[in-house]
């Protein structure tokens, strides 16, 4: 091991120990209920909600994929900032509604919402299964993302597979002990390092390799104009139609994404969620920095075999090992935090809805069933984590295609989870038929290689069909109103703690 690698690995090891300690200690003295483990007892204030939900948008993709896409395609990567920021406008209205509805009825997941709204545990199970199918790829990709980050920041001294195992152990250690609260506390360390790293790189890279950002942009305009116009440098796939339709789909989907809803429900009330929607768009602007670095790598490191390493190619080339380690630790934590939230969401869906008796399993006043649901959820977190780790170690590319489906698949839950709260005539049969139709269209389009279709995101086409089928079937099957169908208000409900 070289001296540079030794410095980086030592700092990384210290950071991982600190991460476990912060995550585990955050849960000391807290009650051991399902609500505390899965949504932090609905008690997080504005700062923790902001940091937790920032972790949802600032993942390892921010350090790898954003720079890599910028390097490979160019301007289409700006869809990331566009939908994350626009989605917060929708969240300003939707998040308080979901929080109030769930707090009033003691719900902790989107499967709970569907089950309560339609009075159907079967629909809740369908929602939980669909979520699991489309979330597991995210867990594996975060494990693989951390492996790439740690391997790069250690100058190749830490093997990809070793880094993957470390990410699994660190995440499982604190989520099994402290649940979502542990993820929120680790987000403090993660976001502090991420913001400092990104701000530093925004200044250092343009001035180290160029005479400032102006020269970089001038060279882009003069030498790489195809990177600055749609469909970018990758051909016709990511044109303006794809860009707009993807933003529309993701803006709607992000508000009911299982991990996003977990962040909503962790808040102490609707007010922190509204503040979060106002503050978080400013945080998304930091994503411009890795995009800029990806553009800089076009001139500094042309012909990269793996564009996702564009950022770390420049970082390891230009910076001392201690600084490289800090940036690498920020990237590693940006994989661990969202991975932990994904696992908690999957654990909650299975431990409560599928294995724990659903909402019926929460009715006992002695708390025995509630503790049983928490135990099952923790077990599922461990099992799913092992499956994702095995996939990352044995079949690292097996779920890449499925990961592309994730957002489009989750989007098909919109009628069952959100529209049903506004649309009183939506029936259980209608919501189920729409969900199955939309999911089938998403899978078929990808299997046939026809997504995007005519330049439009296939998930948006599937969602349109989903809503049409749900409306038609609901009209035919009658307007019977299920239990819990009343449209909730945003008046504060009693916390479920």
N, C-alpha and C positions, 0 to 999 in steps of 0.2 A: 504494500500500500504506500503510495507516495505521500509526502508531507502534506500537500494540499488536500488530498483525499482524507487523511487522518483528521485534519482540522474540521472538515465538513461533516464527517461521520460522527465525531465526538459531539459537536454542537447539535446534530440531528438526534443523537441518543438522549442528550439532556432534555431537548424539547419534547420528545415522546414521553419521557418520565413525567415531566411537568404537566403534559396534557392529561395523562391518566390521573395524576394527583388532583388536578383542578376538577376534572369531570366527576371523580368518585366523591371528593369532599363536598361538592355542591349539593349532594343529596343527604348529607348528615342532618339528623334532626327532623327530617320531613316524614309525613305519614306515608305508609306503604300501601296506598290505594291505587286503583287503576287510573283514576283521573290525575293523580299526582305524577305517576310514571309516564303516562301517554301525552298529557297536555299541561304538565307542570301545575296541576291544581287550578288552572285558569288564574294565575296570580302574577304573571310577568308584566312589568311596566314597559314604558315606551322604549327605553334603551335596549333592554334585553330582547324585546320583540323585533326591534330594528336590526340588531346584530344577528339574531337567529334567522330572520328572513333574508337578510343580506347574504347569509351563507348559502341560501337556496339558489341565488342567482350568481354568486361568485364561487364557482366550484373549480376543480382542477381543469375543467374546460377553459376557464378564463386564462390560465397560464399556458395551456397547450393548444386547445382547439381554436381559441380566438386568434392567436398569433398564427397558427397553422392555416386556418381558413383565409386570413388576410394574405398570407404568403402564397397560397394555392389559387385563390379565386379573386380576392380583392373586395370590392365594395359590397357584394351580397352579404358579407358578415355583419353589416350594420343592422340586419334584421334583429340581431340579438338585443341591441340597445333599444331599438324601436318597440319591440313587443314587451320587453321588461318594463319600460317606462310607461307605455300606453296602458299596459295591464294594471298598473297602479291607479290609474284613473277609474277603471272599473272596480278595483278593489276598494276604493274609498266608499263606494255604496254597498258592495256585496259583502265585504268582510264584516261590518257591524251587524248586518242581517244574519249571517251565518252564526256569528258568535252568540247573538241573543237567542236565536232558535235553539242552538245546541245547549247553551247554559240553562235555559228554561226547562228543557226536557232531558238533561243529563246525558248528552250525546258526545262522543269523543272521536268520531271518524265520519267519512263520507258514506260508508256503508250503514252506519247508524242513521244518518239523515234519510237515506233511501228507505230503510226499513221502517222508520217512524212515520215518514210522510205517507207511505202507501200501505202501512200496516201489514207488510209482507216480509217475513224473514227470508223467504226464498229469493226475493229481489235483492235483499241485503247481501246474501251469499254470492249472488251473481256479480254484484258490484265489487265485492271483496276479491273474488277470483280474477276478474278482469284487471283490477288494480295490481294484483300480484304479478300477473303475466307481464304487464308493461312496466313494472317498477324494478323487477329483478335485474334486467339488463343495466339499469342505472347503477345498481350496487356493484355489479361486476366491473363496469367501466370506471367507476371511481377507484376501485381496487387497482385496476390496470393503470389508471392515470397516475396514482401515487407511485406505482412501481417505476413508471417512466420518469417522473419528477425526481425521485430519490436516486435513481441510477444516474441521471444527468448531473445532479448537484454534487454527487460523490465522485465525479470523474470516472464512473464505471466501477468503482470499488464495491458498491452494494448491488448485488444481483437483483434483477427485476422480480424474481420469485421471492427472494428474501424480503424485499420491500413490500410485496403484496401480503405476505404473512404478518409483517409488522403492522400494516394498516388494519388488518382484521383483528389482531389481538388488542391493539390500542382502542379501536372503536367499541369492540364488545366489552372491554373492561369497564368503561364508564357508562355505556347505555344500559347494561344489565344492572348496574348499581343505582344509577340516578335517572335513567330515562331521558326525557326531553330536556329536563332542567340541566343535566350534564352537558348536553349539546349546546345549550344557550351559554353556559359559562365558558366552555371551550371556545365558543365563537368570539368571546372577548379577546382571547389571545390570538386567534386566527385573523380576525379583522384588523387588529392593531398592526400585526406584521404585514398583512396584505396591503393595507393602505400605505404604510411607510415604504414598502417595496415598490409599489406601483408609482408613487410620487417620485421616488428616487430615480427609477428607470425612465420616467417621463422627461426628466432633466438630463440625466447622464448619457443615455444612448445617443440622442440626436447630436449632442455636442462632442461626444467622443469620436463618433464615426463620420460626422458631417460638421458643417459650420452652423449647426442649429437646426431646428425643425423646418425653417423656411427653405433651406437647401434641399432637405429630404423631399419636401412636397414639390419643389420645383423639378427635381429629378424624376419624381413619379409622373408628373404631367408631361414632361418631355420624353422620357424613355419608356414608361410603362402605362400609357394611356388606357389600355384595355383593362387594367386593374381598377379603373376609376369609373367605368360605365357598365351598366347591365348588358349582358348577363355576367360580366366579369371575365376572368381569364380561363374559366373552365368550360366554355362552350355555352350551349343554349339552355342548360337545365335550370339555372338560377336567374331567370329573367325577371322583369318588372312584375309580371303576373304572379309568378311564384312568390316574390318578395311581399307583395301586398296581401295575397291570400294566406301566406304563412303567418304574417303579423296578425291578421284578423282571427285566424284559428287559435294562435297561441295566446292572444290577449284574452279570449274567452276561456281557454283551457286553464291558464295559470291560476285563475281564481278558484278552481275546484280541484286543482292538483292535490293529491292526498297529503303531501308534505307541506304544501302551502296552507291547507286547511288546518293542519296540526299547529302551524305557527299562529294562525288566527285564534284558535281555541285556547292557546296558551296565554293569551292576553288577559289582563285583569278586568277589561271592559272594552266597549266599543271605541272609547276615546283614544287609547294608544294605537289602535288600528288606523284610525283616521290620520293621526299624526305620522304614523309610519308611511302611509300612502303619500303624504306631502314630502317627507324627508328622503325616502329611499330613491326616488328618481335621480337625485344628485349623486348618490352612490354609484348608480349605473354608468354615469359619465366616465368613471375610472376605467371602464372596459375599453375606452378609446386607446388607452396606453398599450396594452398587448397587441391591439390591432396595428398601431403605429410601429411597434417593434417588428411585427411580422412584415410590414412594408419595408422597414430598414434592412431586414435580412435578405430581401431580394437583391440588394446591391452588395451587402457584406458577405453573404454566404449563398451565392447562387447555386442551384442544382442540388439542394438538400434531398437526400433520399427519403427522409421522413419530415415533412413540413411541420408536424406538430412539435418538433424540437427547435423551431426557429428561435423562440425566445431564449431558451437555455443555451443554444449555440452561441448567441451573442454574450450572454451573461458569463458563461465559463471562459469565454475568450478574453473578455475585457476587465473582469473584476477579480479582486483577491478572494481567496477561498472562504474567509469568514463572511464576507458579504454574499457570496454565492450560497453559502449555507443558510443564511437568514432568508434569502429569497426562496430557496428550495423548501425550507421549513414552512413558509407561508403557502407555497404550492401544495405541500403534503397535507397540511391542515385543511386546505380548501378541498381536499378529497375526503378527509376523515369526517368532517362535520356534516356535509350533506349525506354521506354514506350512512352515518349514524341515524339521521332523521329518516332516510328511506327505510332502514331496518326497523326503526320504531313504528313507522306507519304500517309496514307489512305485518309486524308482530301484533299490533293492535287489531288489525283487520281479521287475522286468524284467531288470535287468542280470545277475542270477544265475540265476533260475529259468527265465525264458522265452528270453532271448538267450544266456545264459552256460552252457548245458548242465546246469543244475541241480546236484545234489550230485555228479554224475559229473564236472562241470567243476572240482571242488576237489581231485581226487585226485592231480594232478601235483605232485610234490615240488619242482619248480624255481621255483614261484611265478609262472610266466608266465601260466597260466590265471587265477590269483587276481587278478593285476593287470589282466588283460583284463576280468574281471567288474567290477572297480572302475571301469575306464574307461567301460564300457557303462552302468553305473549312474549315473555322473556325467552322461553324455550324456542319459540318459532324464530325469534331474532337470531339466536345462535345457529339454528339449523339452516336458515336461509343464508346467513353469513358464510357458513361452511360451503354451501352449494355454490355461492358466487365466487368464493375463494378457489374452489376446485375448478370452476369454469375458467377463472383467470390463469390458473397454473397449467391446466391440461388442454383446454380448448380456448385459447385467448381470442380467437376470431369467431367463435361459434355464434355469439350473440350480437355481433356488430350490426347485422342486417335488422335484427329484431329491435335493437335500440333506436333505429330510425323510426320505427313504428310507435315508439312509446308515447310521444305527445299526441299523435294522431289517434292512437287507441284510447288514451285517457279522455280525449275530447268527446268521445261517444257517450261519456257518462253525464254530460251536461243536462239533458232533459230529466234524467232520473234524480240527479242530485240538486240541481239549481232551478231549472225552469219549472219543475213541479211545485216549488214553493210559491211561485207566482201564478201558475196556470192550474186553476182548481179542477178543471175538467180532465186533466191528464190522468189516465187510469194505470193501474198496475200492469195490465196486459199491454197497453199502449207503450208505456215506458220500456218494458222488457223487449217487446218486438222491435222498437226503434233502436235500442241498444245492440241487439243481436244483428240487426241489419247493418247498422253503421260499422260495427266491428268486422263483419264479414267483408264489406266493401273495402275497408282499409287493407285487410290481409290479402284479398284477391288482387287489388291494384298493385301491391308490392310484389306479389308472387309472379304477376305477369310483366313486371317491369314498366308499368304504365303510370307511375307516380313520380312527378306531377303529370296530370292528364290535361292535355291541351294547354300546358303552361300553368295550370292551377294546382295548388296543393291538394293531393288526394284526400287528406283528412277533412278538408272543408267540404269537398263534394260528398264524402261519406256522412258528415254531420248534417248536411242539408237533407239527404235521404233519410237519415235517422229521425229528424224532426218531422218530416212529411209522413213517414210511416207511423210514428207515435201519435200524430194528430188524427190520421185516418182511422187507426185501430181504436183510439180512444172514443172517437165519434161513434163508431159502430158498436163498441162494447158498452156504451152508455156513459153517463157522466156521474157515476157513483163516486162519491167523495170518500177517500180513505181517511182513516184516523190520522189526526195531526195535520190535515191539509190546510188549516188556516194560515193565511199569509202572515208571517211574523213581522213585528215592528222592531225598531231599533232601541226600544226602551230597555234599560239595563235590567237583566234578570239576576236572580240570586246565584252566586258562584257555586259550582259543583265541586266542593272540596271537602 
